[in-house]
């Protein structure tokens, strides 16, 4: 019984340990790779590419010949024969078993451009599905960047709060000793106790916010939600390329999935106009048929024989009504082309505005970092001087606490400024389709 009791305790301990969050350090590159492999939205859009490819194969099959065959067997009743005035009628004995077999082959030679336009539309549909997948990929990457950098910021804030809590606890311990010696007021003690509780409450909120972001992030990249993502701390040490605003605009023109999709929409509408015009053109096909029928009912008396015949020829079809029915379809397709061209101009303008706004924020973040670096130098110098004074009993613990808070806040602002630069840089990459 004792062995079983220990075994149960050991198993419970193992389960508790395995249920705890497993920390996993992750770079942005690995984050994007996992998203590309496991994200459900990206899997859905990749299936859309396969659907479009099947549509292209289906359109291309229109160039293949049509082959039809039929086979039938029937019971034929007796006939009845009259004169033209329906007099002198007499019954006619008929062979009662009838059979029919036919084989029909048709190969389109010219369809007025409808086949080519249909295939071109299907091919553009494949390209559109690929661009939509890339657009979804860019959106997913940018969403994950937000989660990832927010977790980085929260980790930084939690580090500052932990150090602040430790400092306040040290102050409380010192005040408690001084209060017992009658050298500090109860009011001072209460004030720092309240400050400590407020810091702990804010720490709890930060941990909850981090947990929410981590849960969403792990789900998006296909990991267990118990995994705790730790952003790469060397990220802020990376040197980012310096590009001008015009470079970003040129990158957007060259590689933005949104603009490329609008280009495809224009081309698709142009093909739709060609397809509408094809209705006004004749259709030419090569046809061949073979028939085996029996009995021969066109003879009187009926011939109880099988009759085989075949033919090969050209079939020409021209829909005269298309000359006046297709007019509105052609106009509609042309107007759709014009509208898509105008829509591209509007969207391109919006992307330009977005790039300009984010580029200005990017430059602003760089300036903020320069200020934060100066502030950090001053805060470190103030902390060093206050620490020396405190070690020589020339400063109070509260002075040391204030200097430490200033130093921690300066470090927090410096890291946040670095993260902001990275965020706006990645935002520019997202707007240009290069994330």
KOLTOR-869473 format. One record per residue (C-alpha): residue in one letter; x, y, z. Coordinates in steps of 0.5 Angstrom, whole numbers, plus 500, padded with zeros to 3 digits. Layout:
<recs>
AXYZ/...
</recs>
This chain:
<recs>
X500500500/X506505502/X509503495/X503505491/X502511495/X509514493/X507512486/X501516486/X505522489/X510521484/X505521478/X502527481/X508531481/X510529474/X503531471/X503538475/X510539472/X508537465/X502542466/X506548468/X508553462/X514551458/X518557456/X521557449/X525563446/X524564439/X526569434/X522573429/X524568423/X522562427/X515565429/X514567421/X516560419/X511556424/X506561422/X507559415/X507552417/X501551422/X497558422/X490555420/X488562416/X494560411/X492553411/X485555408/X488560403/X493555401/X487551399/X484556395/X490556391/X489549389/X482550388/X484556383/X489551380/X483546379/X479551375/X485552370/X485545369/X478545368/X478551363/X484548359/X480541358/X475545354/X480545348/X480537348/X475534344/X468532346/X466525346/X459522347/X456515346/X449512347/X446505347/X439503348/X434497347/X427498346/X420494345/X417496338/X409495338/X406494331/X404499327/X398501323/X398504316/X392509313/X391512306/X392520306/X385521308/X385516314/X381510310/X383503308/X387502314/X391496316/X395493321/X403492320/X407487323/X413490326/X419486329/X419488337/X426489339/X429495337/X437497338/X441504338/X448505338/X451512337/X458515338/X459522337/X466526337/X466534336/X473538336/X472545337/X477549332/X475556333/X470559339/X471566337/X476567343/X472564348/X476558350/X482563350/X479568354/X476563359/X483560360/X486566361/X481568366/X482561370/X490563370/X489570372/X485566378/X491562380/X495568380/X490572384/X489566389/X497566390/X497573391/X491573396/X495567400/X501572400/X497578403/X494573408/X501571410/X503578410/X497580415/X498574419/X506576420/X504583422/X499581427/X504576430/X509582430/X504586434/X503580439/X511578439/X513586441/X508587446/X510581450/X517584449/X515590452/X511587458/X517583460/X521589460/X515592464/X515586469/X522586470/X522594472/X516592477/X519586480/X525591481/X521596484/X517591488/X524589491/X526596493/X520598496/X520592500/X527594502/X524601504/X519598508/X524593512/X528599514/X522604516/X519598520/X526598524/X526605524/X518605527/X520600532/X526605534/X521611534/X524614529/X519613523/X512615523/X506610522/X504614516/X510613512/X510606513/X502606511/X504610505/X509605503/X505599504/X500602500/X505603494/X507596495/X500593494/X499598488/X505595485/X503588486/X496589483/X499592477/X504587476/X498582476/X495586471/X501586466/X502578467/X494577465/X496581459/X502577457/X498571458/X492573453/X497575448/X501569449/X495565448/X493568442/X500568439/X501560441/X495559437/X496563431/X503559430/X500552432/X504551439/X501548445/X497554449/X501552455/X508554452/X511561454/X514565448/X520568450/X522574445/X529574443/X532579447/X538580442/X533583437/X534590439/X541590438/X540588431/X542594426/X536596421/X537598414/X536606413/X532607407/X529613404/X521614404/X522614396/X525607397/X519605401/X514608396/X518604390/X518598394/X511598395/X510599387/X514593386/X512588391/X505590394/X500584394/X494589394/X497593388/X498587385/X491584386/X488590383/X493589377/X490582376/X483585377/X484590371/X487584367/X481580369/X476585367/X479586360/X479578359/X471579361/X470584355/X474580350/X469574353/X463578352/X466580345/X467573343/X459572343/X459576336/X464571333/X462564329/X464558332/X467552328/X468545330/X470538327/X464533328/X464526327/X459521328/X457513328/X450510328/X448503329/X440502329/X435497328/X430495325/X430500319/X423503321/X423508315/X422502310/X415499309/X415493310/X420494316/X426491315/X429487321/X436489320/X441493323/X443499319/X450502320/X452509318/X457515319/X460521317/X465527318/X464534317/X465541319/X459545324/X459552324/X454556329/X453563329/X448567334/X445572330/X442575336/X448576340/X449582335/X444586339/X444582346/X451582348/X452590347/X450591354/X455586357/X461589353/X459596356/X459593363/X466589362/X469596359/X466600365/X468594370/X475595367/X475603368/X472602375/X478597377/X483602374/X480608378/X480603385/X487602384/X489609384/X485610390/X488604394/X495606391/X494613394/X492610401/X498606401/X502612399/X499616405/X500610410/X507609408/X509617409/X505616416/X509610418/X515613416/X514619420/X513615426/X519611424/X523617424/X520620430/X522613434/X529614432/X529621435/X526619441/X531613442/X537619442/X533623447/X532616451/X539615451/X541621454/X536620459/X539614461/X546616461/X543622466/X539617470/X545612471/X550618473/X544620478/X544613481/X551612481/X552619485/X546617490/X549610491/X555613493/X552618498/X548612501/X554608502/X557614506/X550615510/X549622506/X543620503/X536617505/X534610503/X528614500/X533618496/X536611493/X529609491/X527615487/X534614484/X533607482/X526608480/X529614475/X534609473/X529603471/X524608468/X530610463/X532603462/X524602460/X523608456/X530606452/X528599451/X521601449/X524606444/X528601441/X522596440/X518602437/X523603432/X523595430/X515596430/X515601425/X521598421/X517592420/X510596419/X514599413/X516592411/X508590411/X506596407/X510594402/X509587402/X516585404/X514582411/
</recs>
